Amino acid sequence: MEKYKENLYRCSLFEGMTPAETEDALSYLGARTVKTRAGQVVLSEGDIACYIGVVLSGSIRIVREDFNGNRNILAEVQPPELFAEALAVSGAERMPVSAVSAGDGRVLLLDCRKILSPWEKSCSFHSRLISNLLRIVADKNMILSQKIEIISKKTIREKLMTYLLIESERRNSTDFEIPYDRQELADYLGVDRSAMSAEISRMRKEGLIESRKSRFKLP
């Protein structure tokens, strides 16, 4: 756990808290670390909503499958970000999505049922923890709005360009690598992989983008 302390203390849930306060909060929230491997389901859709996760290393993808088994990638979560945090304020009884590891890594699981519960003793950092959580949920809503903007576009080209422009702006660079391979990108955009690959080829020929595997460059 010691090697992941830097990422843990950088987590926005504990912003403004001292290391000692963070350790006390972790103890109260029943924190436990989980070692993950590629494709491992950390939290499963339909499970009782008990946990908030902190990505210590690797990355976590938030996914949902429809009744036909089609996968939709909703988000990619990197260290030291949270996942499933909205459950702590929504009161959801079951997980509406799954959290799946994109590779080898570690996550920290916190008992979300205790986040908004009265604490057994007066803690100076309790209000800070609640304030941080609400701000994180608000920030994630902004990200969700971007996702809605992307998938609301009518054509594959429009979806792809909207996503790439958002990523370029977020990384402050026109040359960047995305966290998805071709199939995963298609799952994120909600489109057919073959049709998307054909569109990427056409866009390269037209000089709209440059791409190689997961790396893209905009003019």
C-alpha atoms as an extended CHARMM CRD file, in Angstrom:
* protein
*
       219  EXT
         1         1  MET       CA              0.0000000000        0.0000000000        0.0000000000  PROA      1               0.0000000000
         2         2  GLU       CA              2.8820000000        2.3710000000        0.7720000000  PROA      2               0.0000000000
         3         3  LYS       CA              3.9170000000        2.6080000000       -2.9000000000  PROA      3               0.0000000000
         4         4  TYR       CA              0.4260000000        3.8940000000       -3.7690000000  PROA      4               0.0000000000
         5         5  LYS       CA              0.2110000000        6.5010000000       -0.9960000000  PROA      5               0.0000000000
         6         6  GLU       CA              1.1450000000        9.3720000000       -3.3490000000  PROA      6               0.0000000000
         7         7  ASN       CA             -1.7830000000        8.6050000000       -5.6550000000  PROA      7               0.0000000000
         8         8  LEU       CA             -4.0590000000        8.0990000000       -2.6700000000  PROA      8               0.0000000000
         9         9  TYR       CA             -3.2250000000       11.4870000000       -1.1410000000  PROA      9               0.0000000000
        10        10  ARG       CA             -3.7390000000       13.1070000000       -4.5620000000  PROA      10              0.0000000000
        11        11  CYS       CA             -7.2720000000       11.7190000000       -4.7970000000  PROA      11              0.0000000000
        12        12  SER       CA             -9.7560000000       14.5870000000       -4.8900000000  PROA      12              0.0000000000
        13        13  LEU       CA            -11.9460000000       12.8740000000       -2.2760000000  PROA      13              0.0000000000
        14        14  PHE       CA             -9.2680000000       13.6630000000        0.3170000000  PROA      14              0.0000000000
        15        15  GLU       CA             -8.3640000000       17.1540000000       -0.8980000000  PROA      15              0.0000000000
        16        16  GLY       CA             -7.7060000000       19.5860000000        1.9560000000  PROA      16              0.0000000000
        17        17  MET       CA             -7.1860000000       16.7810000000        4.4570000000  PROA      17              0.0000000000
        18        18  THR       CA             -3.9610000000       15.9590000000        6.2720000000  PROA      18              0.0000000000
        19        19  PRO       CA             -2.3920000000       12.4900000000        5.8510000000  PROA      19              0.0000000000
        20        20  ALA       CA             -3.5320000000       11.6510000000        9.3880000000  PROA      20              0.0000000000
        21        21  GLU       CA             -7.1080000000       12.7070000000        8.6300000000  PROA      21              0.0000000000
        22        22  THR       CA             -7.0210000000       10.6950000000        5.4100000000  PROA      22              0.0000000000
        23        23  GLU       CA             -5.8660000000        7.6090000000        7.2760000000  PROA      23              0.0000000000
        24        24  ASP       CA             -8.6700000000        8.0450000000        9.8490000000  PROA      24              0.0000000000
        25        25  ALA       CA            -11.2280000000        8.3820000000        7.0450000000  PROA      25              0.0000000000
        26        26  LEU       CA             -9.9050000000        5.2680000000        5.3080000000  PROA      26              0.0000000000
        27        27  SER       CA            -10.1960000000        3.2960000000        8.5270000000  PROA      27              0.0000000000
        28        28  TYR       CA            -13.7820000000        4.4560000000        9.0840000000  PROA      28              0.0000000000
        29        29  LEU       CA            -14.7720000000        3.6640000000        5.4900000000  PROA      29              0.0000000000
        30        30  GLY       CA            -13.3760000000        0.1250000000        5.7340000000  PROA      30              0.0000000000
        31        31  ALA       CA            -10.8380000000        0.6830000000        2.9530000000  PROA      31              0.0000000000
        32        32  ARG       CA             -9.4140000000       -2.4160000000        1.2990000000  PROA      32              0.0000000000
        33        33  THR       CA             -7.1390000000       -2.7910000000       -1.6970000000  PROA      33              0.0000000000
        34        34  VAL       CA             -7.8460000000       -5.1250000000       -4.6000000000  PROA      34              0.0000000000
        35        35  LYS       CA             -5.2350000000       -6.2890000000       -7.0930000000  PROA      35              0.0000000000
        36        36  THR       CA             -6.7350000000       -6.3490000000      -10.5950000000  PROA      36              0.0000000000
        37        37  ARG       CA             -5.9340000000       -7.9450000000      -13.9300000000  PROA      37              0.0000000000
        38        38  ALA       CA             -7.0980000000       -7.1540000000      -17.4670000000  PROA      38              0.0000000000
        39        39  GLY       CA            -10.7950000000       -7.8550000000      -17.9210000000  PROA      39              0.0000000000
        40        40  GLN       CA            -11.4860000000       -8.3960000000      -14.2260000000  PROA      40              0.0000000000
        41        41  VAL       CA            -14.8990000000       -7.1670000000      -13.0860000000  PROA      41              0.0000000000
        42        42  VAL       CA            -14.2850000000       -5.1470000000       -9.9330000000  PROA      42              0.0000000000
        43        43  LEU       CA            -17.9020000000       -4.0900000000       -9.4330000000  PROA      43              0.0000000000
        44        44  SER       CA            -20.6520000000       -5.8360000000      -11.3810000000  PROA      44              0.0000000000
        45        45  GLU       CA            -23.9220000000       -4.4990000000      -12.7650000000  PROA      45              0.0000000000
        46        46  GLY       CA            -26.7680000000       -5.7040000000      -10.5540000000  PROA      46              0.0000000000
        47        47  ASP       CA            -24.6140000000       -6.1100000000       -7.4390000000  PROA      47              0.0000000000
        48        48  ILE       CA            -25.6170000000       -4.3780000000       -4.2240000000  PROA      48              0.0000000000
        49        49  ALA       CA            -24.2260000000       -0.8270000000       -4.3860000000  PROA      49              0.0000000000
        50        50  CYS       CA            -21.7690000000       -0.8560000000       -1.4890000000  PROA      50              0.0000000000
        51        51  TYR       CA            -18.5120000000        0.6030000000       -2.7200000000  PROA      51              0.0000000000
        52        52  ILE       CA            -16.7520000000        3.6280000000       -4.0970000000  PROA      52              0.0000000000
        53        53  GLY       CA            -13.4640000000        2.8570000000       -5.8190000000  PROA      53              0.0000000000
        54        54  VAL       CA            -10.2020000000        4.7980000000       -6.0230000000  PROA      54              0.0000000000
        55        55  VAL       CA             -7.8640000000        3.8370000000       -8.8680000000  PROA      55              0.0000000000
        56        56  LEU       CA             -4.3610000000        3.5060000000       -7.4100000000  PROA      56              0.0000000000
        57        57  SER       CA             -2.7140000000        2.0760000000      -10.5400000000  PROA      57              0.0000000000
        58        58  GLY       CA             -3.8300000000        0.8300000000      -13.9400000000  PROA      58              0.0000000000
        59        59  SER       CA             -7.2460000000        1.9840000000      -15.1550000000  PROA      59              0.0000000000
        60        60  ILE       CA            -10.9060000000        1.0930000000      -14.7740000000  PROA      60              0.0000000000
        61        61  ARG       CA            -13.5940000000        1.2060000000      -17.4500000000  PROA      61              0.0000000000
        62        62  ILE       CA            -17.2160000000        1.8300000000      -16.6370000000  PROA      62              0.0000000000
        63        63  VAL       CA            -19.2570000000       -0.3610000000      -18.9860000000  PROA      63              0.0000000000
        64        64  ARG       CA            -22.8220000000       -1.3990000000      -19.5870000000  PROA      64              0.0000000000
        65        65  GLU       CA            -24.1850000000       -4.2380000000      -21.7090000000  PROA      65              0.0000000000
        66        66  ASP       CA            -27.6180000000       -4.2830000000      -23.3290000000  PROA      66              0.0000000000
        67        67  PHE       CA            -29.9010000000       -7.3350000000      -23.5400000000  PROA      67              0.0000000000
        68        68  ASN       CA            -28.1490000000       -8.4010000000      -26.7690000000  PROA      68              0.0000000000
        69        69  GLY       CA            -24.7380000000       -8.3790000000      -25.1070000000  PROA      69              0.0000000000
        70        70  ASN       CA            -23.5350000000       -5.2380000000      -26.8780000000  PROA      70              0.0000000000
        71        71  ARG       CA            -21.0010000000       -3.3880000000      -24.7380000000  PROA      71              0.0000000000
        72        72  ASN       CA            -20.9810000000        0.3710000000      -24.2410000000  PROA      72              0.0000000000
        73        73  ILE       CA            -17.9350000000        1.9410000000      -22.6000000000  PROA      73              0.0000000000
        74        74  LEU       CA            -19.1620000000        4.9220000000      -20.6150000000  PROA      74              0.0000000000
        75        75  ALA       CA            -15.8770000000        6.1790000000      -19.1840000000  PROA      75              0.0000000000
        76        76  GLU       CA            -12.2010000000        5.4260000000      -18.5410000000  PROA      76              0.0000000000
        77        77  VAL       CA            -11.0040000000        6.1070000000      -14.9900000000  PROA      77              0.0000000000
        78        78  GLN       CA             -7.3060000000        6.7680000000      -14.3270000000  PROA      78              0.0000000000
        79        79  PRO       CA             -5.3010000000        7.1790000000      -11.0830000000  PROA      79              0.0000000000
        80        80  PRO       CA             -6.1080000000        8.7770000000       -8.6990000000  PROA      80              0.0000000000
        81        81  GLU       CA             -9.7440000000        9.1840000000       -9.7850000000  PROA      81              0.0000000000
        82        82  LEU       CA            -12.8970000000        7.7440000000       -8.2270000000  PROA      82              0.0000000000
        83        83  PHE       CA            -15.5030000000        5.4670000000       -9.7400000000  PROA      83              0.0000000000
        84        84  ALA       CA            -19.0490000000        4.5910000000       -8.5730000000  PROA      84              0.0000000000
        85        85  GLU       CA            -19.0190000000        7.7400000000       -6.4260000000  PROA      85              0.0000000000
        86        86  ALA       CA            -22.4940000000        8.8480000000       -7.5600000000  PROA      86              0.0000000000
        87        87  LEU       CA            -23.9660000000        5.8770000000       -5.7260000000  PROA      87              0.0000000000
        88        88  ALA       CA            -22.9880000000        7.4340000000       -2.4130000000  PROA      88              0.0000000000
        89        89  VAL       CA            -25.3120000000       10.3830000000       -2.9740000000  PROA      89              0.0000000000
        90        90  SER       CA            -28.0110000000        8.7360000000       -5.1160000000  PROA      90              0.0000000000
        91        91  GLY       CA            -29.0500000000        6.0260000000       -2.6820000000  PROA      91              0.0000000000
        92        92  ALA       CA            -29.0310000000        3.4280000000       -5.4860000000  PROA      92              0.0000000000
        93        93  GLU       CA            -29.5590000000       -0.1150000000       -4.2180000000  PROA      93              0.0000000000
        94        94  ARG       CA            -27.9740000000       -1.9120000000       -7.1760000000  PROA      94              0.0000000000
        95        95  MET       CA            -25.0760000000       -1.1920000000       -9.4830000000  PROA      95              0.0000000000
        96        96  PRO       CA            -26.4690000000        0.1290000000      -12.8140000000  PROA      96              0.0000000000
        97        97  VAL       CA            -23.1090000000       -0.4400000000      -14.5420000000  PROA      97              0.0000000000
        98        98  SER       CA            -19.9660000000       -2.5730000000      -14.1900000000  PROA      98              0.0000000000
        99        99  ALA       CA            -16.4430000000       -1.4420000000      -13.3380000000  PROA      99              0.0000000000
       100       100  VAL       CA            -13.9270000000       -3.5020000000      -15.3170000000  PROA      100             0.0000000000
       101       101  SER       CA            -10.1320000000       -3.3860000000      -15.0980000000  PROA      101             0.0000000000
       102       102  ALA       CA             -8.4270000000       -2.4070000000      -18.3540000000  PROA      102             0.0000000000
       103       103  GLY       CA             -5.1440000000       -3.9960000000      -17.2500000000  PROA      103             0.0000000000
       104       104  ASP       CA             -3.0860000000       -5.0050000000      -14.2520000000  PROA      104             0.0000000000
       105       105  GLY       CA             -3.4360000000       -2.5610000000      -11.3860000000  PROA      105             0.0000000000
       106       106  ARG       CA             -4.8070000000       -1.8780000000       -7.9260000000  PROA      106             0.0000000000
       107       107  VAL       CA             -7.9380000000       -0.1950000000       -6.6690000000  PROA      107             0.0000000000
       108       108  LEU       CA             -9.0400000000        0.8860000000       -3.2170000000  PROA      108             0.0000000000
       109       109  LEU       CA            -12.6450000000        0.1090000000       -2.2610000000  PROA      109             0.0000000000
       110       110  LEU       CA            -14.4820000000        2.2600000000        0.3000000000  PROA      110             0.0000000000
       111       111  ASP       CA            -17.8290000000        1.4720000000        1.9130000000  PROA      111             0.0000000000
       112       112  CYS       CA            -20.0710000000        4.1040000000        0.3160000000  PROA      112             0.0000000000
       113       113  ARG       CA            -22.8930000000        3.4050000000        2.7960000000  PROA      113             0.0000000000
       114       114  LYS       CA            -20.8400000000        5.1690000000        5.4610000000  PROA      114             0.0000000000
       115       115  ILE       CA            -20.0580000000        8.2850000000        3.4100000000  PROA      115             0.0000000000
       116       116  LEU       CA            -23.2540000000       10.1440000000        4.2920000000  PROA      116             0.0000000000
       117       117  SER       CA            -23.9670000000        8.3290000000        7.5480000000  PROA      117             0.0000000000
       118       118  PRO       CA            -23.5370000000       10.1450000000       10.8760000000  PROA      118             0.0000000000
       119       119  TRP       CA            -20.0670000000        9.5810000000       12.2280000000  PROA      119             0.0000000000
       120       120  GLU       CA            -19.6100000000        7.9970000000       15.6250000000  PROA      120             0.0000000000
       121       121  LYS       CA            -17.4430000000       10.8660000000       16.7770000000  PROA      121             0.0000000000
       122       122  SER       CA            -16.9620000000       14.4670000000       15.7740000000  PROA      122             0.0000000000
       123       123  CYS       CA            -14.3170000000       14.6540000000       13.0240000000  PROA      123             0.0000000000
       124       124  SER       CA            -12.9270000000       17.9070000000       11.7220000000  PROA      124             0.0000000000
       125       125  PHE       CA            -12.6020000000       16.5020000000        8.1980000000  PROA      125             0.0000000000
       126       126  HSD       CA            -16.1410000000       15.0680000000        7.8660000000  PROA      126             0.0000000000
       127       127  SER       CA            -17.5770000000       18.1800000000        6.1990000000  PROA      127             0.0000000000
       128       128  ARG       CA            -14.5380000000       18.3360000000        3.9160000000  PROA      128             0.0000000000
       129       129  LEU       CA            -15.1200000000       14.7410000000        2.8170000000  PROA      129             0.0000000000
       130       130  ILE       CA            -18.7710000000       15.4400000000        1.9930000000  PROA      130             0.0000000000
       131       131  SER       CA            -17.9190000000       18.6910000000        0.1800000000  PROA      131             0.0000000000
       132       132  ASN       CA            -15.2670000000       16.9540000000       -1.9120000000  PROA      132             0.0000000000
       133       133  LEU       CA            -17.6390000000       14.1430000000       -2.8260000000  PROA      133             0.0000000000
       134       134  LEU       CA            -20.3600000000       16.5090000000       -4.0160000000  PROA      134             0.0000000000
       135       135  ARG       CA            -17.8650000000       18.4610000000       -6.1340000000  PROA      135             0.0000000000
       136       136  ILE       CA            -16.5800000000       15.2330000000       -7.7030000000  PROA      136             0.0000000000
       137       137  VAL       CA            -20.1170000000       14.1670000000       -8.6040000000  PROA      137             0.0000000000
       138       138  ALA       CA            -20.7270000000       17.5720000000      -10.2000000000  PROA      138             0.0000000000
       139       139  ASP       CA            -17.5120000000       17.2990000000      -12.2160000000  PROA      139             0.0000000000
       140       140  LYS       CA            -18.4570000000       13.7980000000      -13.3870000000  PROA      140             0.0000000000
       141       141  ASN       CA            -21.8060000000       15.1580000000      -14.5640000000  PROA      141             0.0000000000
       142       142  MET       CA            -19.8820000000       17.5240000000      -16.8480000000  PROA      142             0.0000000000
       143       143  ILE       CA            -17.9900000000       14.5550000000      -18.2900000000  PROA      143             0.0000000000
       144       144  LEU       CA            -21.2700000000       12.7040000000      -18.7830000000  PROA      144             0.0000000000
       145       145  SER       CA            -22.6030000000       15.7250000000      -20.6660000000  PROA      145             0.0000000000
       146       146  GLN       CA            -19.6550000000       15.4470000000      -23.0550000000  PROA      146             0.0000000000
       147       147  LYS       CA            -20.4200000000       11.7660000000      -23.6000000000  PROA      147             0.0000000000
       148       148  ILE       CA            -24.0300000000       12.6300000000      -24.3900000000  PROA      148             0.0000000000
       149       149  GLU       CA            -22.8280000000       15.2950000000      -26.8340000000  PROA      149             0.0000000000
       150       150  ILE       CA            -20.6640000000       12.7170000000      -28.6070000000  PROA      150             0.0000000000
       151       151  ILE       CA            -23.2190000000        9.9330000000      -28.9670000000  PROA      151             0.0000000000
       152       152  SER       CA            -25.9840000000       12.3640000000      -29.9460000000  PROA      152             0.0000000000
       153       153  LYS       CA            -24.2100000000       13.1280000000      -33.2310000000  PROA      153             0.0000000000
       154       154  LYS       CA            -25.8790000000       11.5370000000      -36.2340000000  PROA      154             0.0000000000
       155       155  THR       CA            -22.9050000000       10.1350000000      -38.1580000000  PROA      155             0.0000000000
       156       156  ILE       CA            -19.8090000000        8.1350000000      -37.2230000000  PROA      156             0.0000000000
       157       157  ARG       CA            -17.6180000000       10.9470000000      -38.5170000000  PROA      157             0.0000000000
       158       158  GLU       CA            -19.3600000000       13.5020000000      -36.3330000000  PROA      158             0.0000000000
       159       159  LYS       CA            -19.1340000000       11.2500000000      -33.2670000000  PROA      159             0.0000000000
       160       160  LEU       CA            -15.4550000000       10.5470000000      -33.8790000000  PROA      160             0.0000000000
       161       161  MET       CA            -14.4720000000       14.1620000000      -34.5460000000  PROA      161             0.0000000000
       162       162  THR       CA            -16.3750000000       15.4140000000      -31.5150000000  PROA      162             0.0000000000
       163       163  TYR       CA            -14.5910000000       12.8700000000      -29.3190000000  PROA      163             0.0000000000
       164       164  LEU       CA            -11.1570000000       13.6620000000      -30.7740000000  PROA      164             0.0000000000
       165       165  LEU       CA            -11.6730000000       17.4220000000      -30.4010000000  PROA      165             0.0000000000
       166       166  ILE       CA            -12.6920000000       16.9800000000      -26.7630000000  PROA      166             0.0000000000
       167       167  GLU       CA             -9.6260000000       14.7870000000      -26.1100000000  PROA      167             0.0000000000
       168       168  SER       CA             -7.3540000000       17.2820000000      -27.8770000000  PROA      168             0.0000000000
       169       169  GLU       CA             -8.6780000000       20.1230000000      -25.7660000000  PROA      169             0.0000000000
       170       170  ARG       CA             -8.4450000000       18.0990000000      -22.5670000000  PROA      170             0.0000000000
       171       171  ARG       CA             -4.8150000000       17.1990000000      -23.2510000000  PROA      171             0.0000000000
       172       172  ASN       CA             -3.9830000000       20.6430000000      -24.6540000000  PROA      172             0.0000000000
       173       173  SER       CA             -2.3510000000       19.0280000000      -27.6920000000  PROA      173             0.0000000000
       174       174  THR       CA             -3.2870000000       18.1280000000      -31.2630000000  PROA      174             0.0000000000
       175       175  ASP       CA             -1.1050000000       15.0020000000      -31.0440000000  PROA      175             0.0000000000
       176       176  PHE       CA             -2.3150000000       12.5500000000      -28.4160000000  PROA      176             0.0000000000
       177       177  GLU       CA             -2.9990000000        8.9180000000      -27.5610000000  PROA      177             0.0000000000
       178       178  ILE       CA             -6.4510000000        7.7180000000      -26.5570000000  PROA      178             0.0000000000
       179       179  PRO       CA             -6.9910000000        4.9410000000      -23.9590000000  PROA      179             0.0000000000
       180       180  TYR       CA             -8.8900000000        2.6750000000      -26.3650000000  PROA      180             0.0000000000
       181       181  ASP       CA             -8.0550000000        0.2440000000      -29.1540000000  PROA      181             0.0000000000
       182       182  ARG       CA            -10.3190000000        0.1680000000      -32.2280000000  PROA      182             0.0000000000
       183       183  GLN       CA            -12.9650000000       -2.1460000000      -30.7560000000  PROA      183             0.0000000000
       184       184  GLU       CA            -13.0140000000       -0.2450000000      -27.4840000000  PROA      184             0.0000000000
       185       185  LEU       CA            -13.3210000000        3.0770000000      -29.3070000000  PROA      185             0.0000000000
       186       186  ALA       CA            -16.2700000000        1.6930000000      -31.2710000000  PROA      186             0.0000000000
       187       187  ASP       CA            -17.8340000000        0.5400000000      -28.0030000000  PROA      187             0.0000000000
       188       188  TYR       CA            -17.3250000000        4.0010000000      -26.5040000000  PROA      188             0.0000000000
       189       189  LEU       CA            -18.8820000000        5.7440000000      -29.5090000000  PROA      189             0.0000000000
       190       190  GLY       CA            -21.6580000000        3.1680000000      -29.8210000000  PROA      190             0.0000000000
       191       191  VAL       CA            -20.9070000000        2.3260000000      -33.4580000000  PROA      191             0.0000000000
       192       192  ASP       CA            -19.9080000000       -0.6680000000      -35.5680000000  PROA      192             0.0000000000
       193       193  ARG       CA            -16.1550000000       -1.2720000000      -35.5380000000  PROA      193             0.0000000000
       194       194  SER       CA            -15.8110000000       -2.0380000000      -39.2530000000  PROA      194             0.0000000000
       195       195  ALA       CA            -17.8100000000        1.0320000000      -40.2410000000  PROA      195             0.0000000000
       196       196  MET       CA            -15.7570000000        3.1820000000      -37.8650000000  PROA      196             0.0000000000
       197       197  SER       CA            -12.4390000000        1.8390000000      -39.2000000000  PROA      197             0.0000000000
       198       198  ALA       CA            -13.5790000000        2.5730000000      -42.7580000000  PROA      198             0.0000000000
       199       199  GLU       CA            -14.5060000000        6.1250000000      -41.7270000000  PROA      199             0.0000000000
       200       200  ILE       CA            -11.1150000000        6.6530000000      -40.0790000000  PROA      200             0.0000000000
       201       201  SER       CA             -9.4200000000        5.5440000000      -43.3280000000  PROA      201             0.0000000000
       202       202  ARG       CA            -11.4990000000        8.0310000000      -45.3310000000  PROA      202             0.0000000000
       203       203  MET       CA            -10.7060000000       10.8250000000      -42.8800000000  PROA      203             0.0000000000
       204       204  ARG       CA             -6.9920000000       10.0710000000      -43.1570000000  PROA      204             0.0000000000
       205       205  LYS       CA             -7.1780000000       10.2230000000      -46.9540000000  PROA      205             0.0000000000
       206       206  GLU       CA             -8.9800000000       13.5530000000      -46.7490000000  PROA      206             0.0000000000
       207       207  GLY       CA             -6.2890000000       14.9340000000      -44.4410000000  PROA      207             0.0000000000
       208       208  LEU       CA             -8.6890000000       15.4840000000      -41.5590000000  PROA      208             0.0000000000
       209       209  ILE       CA             -6.6870000000       13.3390000000      -39.1500000000  PROA      209             0.0000000000
       210       210  GLU       CA             -3.5190000000       11.2990000000      -38.8430000000  PROA      210             0.0000000000
       211       211  SER       CA             -3.7030000000        8.0660000000      -36.8870000000  PROA      211             0.0000000000
       212       212  ARG       CA             -1.7260000000        4.9810000000      -35.9900000000  PROA      212             0.0000000000
       213       213  LYS       CA             -3.3350000000        2.4920000000      -33.6390000000  PROA      213             0.0000000000
       214       214  SER       CA             -4.4510000000        4.5260000000      -30.6010000000  PROA      214             0.0000000000
       215       215  ARG       CA             -2.5350000000        7.6740000000      -31.5250000000  PROA      215             0.0000000000
       216       216  PHE       CA             -4.2430000000       10.5330000000      -33.3470000000  PROA      216             0.0000000000
       217       217  LYS       CA             -3.1070000000       13.8820000000      -34.6870000000  PROA      217             0.0000000000
       218       218  LEU       CA             -5.3790000000       16.7110000000      -35.7430000000  PROA      218             0.0000000000
       219       219  PRO       CA             -4.3490000000       19.4230000000      -38.2400000000  PROA      219             0.0000000000
